[in-house]
Amino acid sequence: MINSERPRFATTPTGLYLIGVCMLLLSLLLSLTIGDYQLTLKEVWSVLINPSKSQASFVVWELRLPRLTLAIIAGTTLGIAGAIIQAVTQNELASPSLVGVSSGAALAIVLVLTFTGLSTYFQFIAGIFGGALAMSVTLWLSWKQKLEPVNLILSGLCVSLFCAAATTLLLISVSTDTRGLFYWLLGSVANRTWQHVSLLAPIALLGLILCALLARPLTVLQLDSDVVNSIGGSVKRWRIQTLTVAVVLTSATVAVTGPIAFVGLVAPHLCRTLLPKHLAYEYRYVLFGSALSGAVLVSMSDLLANYQEIPVGILCVLFGGPSLVWLIQSRYQQASI
């Protein structure tokens, strides 16, 4: 079972959700008002309730609101996927990129963009297919070892490295200009439209609904495999079912935004840090808390990235990396006391 010794700024689950909602509201206010075209709160409210053909209405409805909405949705899906993968692998350093899903989806989309130039819809389908194929290879490699967490991680790491290498080789081999693809591989929600939101929103909604159904199996999976089997559970089936959800959430997000690193890794950590110790591995709270944490992380990072049009994936790493290091160091300092 995952070590639960960690630093805490404990609050109740309700408190965690309130903090997340307040941070999202702050992100909403700042994202809609601040930018090259400055708007007051009164102007924003006016165009929200009464859209028109004015420049302010265009900026809010066609530029800022789709971008913010997509950032929140992407953070939500990656947060849930990260929590699921950490639960299944029983490893707090696991993430969608570690088990090959992100790299597989990215490779499939780069192939589609490089050789076919198909529409956004087909790119979306290709991303889900690529992530699912990569995860299938990971499961196949670890099947004989009964999908044990360590074998899952090692197999996923091999698949991830292979897909990343194949993507890089493809980009440096083709004769066409690939600067746009390199930028996409950093993860971004810039220049996205309501079409992108409409593709990812149903997947995110399905993920939130499934959180309620997955909570108990994920909590039980923290027990030893023999204990789970003795109480009538099926470790293999639950791992495959929950990983399938994580694969779809991650692959769909990568297809729309590109690989946004660190969110699936850091969001569950932030959630567990704010939850009381006895609830830190109750997945009925962790899944929703991770979704909120991921949404806040991506939306706040994109708020800062918007100033220089830096890919949000870079900001997530710059913020998420030090935060994760601090959490890990604090955890071991507390464990040594």
C-alpha positions, -999 to +999 in steps of 0.1 A: +000+000+000+011+036-007+029+053+022+005+078+037+030+097+057+030+132+043+028+169+051-007+181+057-026+213+057-057+193+066-091+205+057-124+187+052-134+174+018-159+203+016-132+227+025-110+213-003-138+216-028-145+252-017-108+261-021-108+247-056-140+265-067-127+298-053-094+294-071-113+286-103-135+317-099-104+338-094-089+323-126-121+330-144-122+367-134-085+373-142-085+354-175-115+373-189-103+407-178-065+407-183-048+406-216-037+427-246-073+439-247-081+451-212-117+447-199-134+457-167-156+433-148-186+453-158-178+450-195-172+413-191-205+408-174-223+428-200-210+408-230-216+375-211-253+382-206-258+401-238-234+389-266-231+412-296-208+419-326-186+442-306-148+437-302-152+431-265-178+404-271-155+387-297-125+388-273-146+372-245-166+347-264-143+336-292-108+340-277-107+340-239-137+319-228-129+288-250-093+289-239-102+291-202-129+265-205-105+241-223-078+247-197-103+238-169-115+207-187-080+195-196-069+199-160-099+180-148-094+150-171-056+149-164-062+151-126-086+122-126-064+101-149-034+108-127-052+098-095-064+066-112-030+056-124-014+063-091-040+041-074-037+012-098+001+012-097+002+020-060+029+045-068+026+082-061+052+091-088+031+074-115+013+095-142-003+091-176+031+098-193+048+071-172+026+043-184+029+052-221-006+068-227+005+104-234+034+094-256+013+069-275-014+094-282+011+121-292+028+097-316-005+088-333-015+124-337+019+134-351+016+106-376-018+119-387-007+155-389+025+147-408+011+124-434-026+131-438-035+165-425-070+152-415-095+173-396-095+180-358-122+153-354-099+126-369-070+138-349-091+134-318-099+098-328-063+091-337-052+103-303-076+080-284-066+051-306-028+058-301-032+061-263-053+029-262-028+010-283+001+021-261-017+011-230-026-023-246+011-030-252+018-020-216-008-044-203+004-072-227+040-068-214+029-071-178+001-096-182+021-127-172+030-109-140-007-105-132-005-067-138+014-062-106+021-024-100+059-026-105+056-045-138+030-021-150+053+009-144+083-007-160+064-019-190+047+015-193+081+033-191+095+012-219+064+019-241+066+056-233+103+059-242+098+040-274+069+063-285+088+094-275+118+083-295+096+074-325+079+108-324+113+126-323+127+105-351+096+112-372+098+150-367+135+152-376+131+129-406+102+146-425+110+173-450+081+196-440+083+223-414+077+208-380+080+238-358+043+238-352+043+202-341+072+208-317+052+236-302+021+214-300+041+187-282+048+212-254+011+214-246-011+244-251-047+257-250-039+288-272-058+292-304-084+267-295-121+271-304-155+259-291-150+230-315-122+217-293-142+223-262-171+203-276-148+174-283-133+172-249-163+183-227-183+151-230-153+130-222-146+151-191-183+148-180-182+110-185-150+109-164-167+128-135-197+105-136-174+074-136-155+088-105-185+078-084-184+043-097-146+039-096-141+052-061-147+019-043-126-003-066-097+021-065-098+023-027-099-015-024-070-018-048-048-002-022-050-034-002-028-065-009-039-085-040-046-116-019-068-096+005-088-081-025-094-116-040-104-130-006-132-104-003-146-112-037-128-086-057-111-091-091-078-073-091-071-078-128-106-068-139-106-037-117-072-026-129-081-030-166-115-012-161-100+018-142-070+020-165-093+021-195-110+052-181-076+068-175-065+060-211-096+076-227-093+107-205-056+112-212-057+104-249-086+127-256-069+155-237-036+150-255-055+150-289-069+185-281-042+202-261-010+183-267+008+165-239+006+188-208+032+174-185+031+171-147-006+177-141-015+141-137+014+137-114+010+168-092-028+172-089-033+140-068-005+151-045-020+186-040-054+170-032-040+145-007-020+172+010-052+192+017-072+162+028-071+148+064-047+118+067-075+092+071-092+104+039-060+107+017-067+074+000-105+074+001-110+078-037-145+091-034-127+123-023-094+119-040-108+116-076-130+148-073-103+166-054-077+157-080-100+169-108-103+203-091-066+205-084-058+198-120-083+223-132-068+250-110-032+241-119-038+243-157-061+274-156-037+293-134-007+283-154-024+293-186-032+327-171+005+334-167+014+317-200-010+341-218+012+371-213+040+358-236+020+330-253+042+304-237+028+269-240+009+261-208+027+227-206+060+246-198+044+266-170+028+235-155+063+219-153+078+251-139+052+253-111+045+216-107+081+205-105+092+226-075+059+219-058+064+181-061+100+183-049+088+203-018+060+178-011+084+148-013+110+164+008+085+175+035+070+140+035+104+123+042+113+150+068+080+142+086+086+105+083+120+108+099+107+126+130 
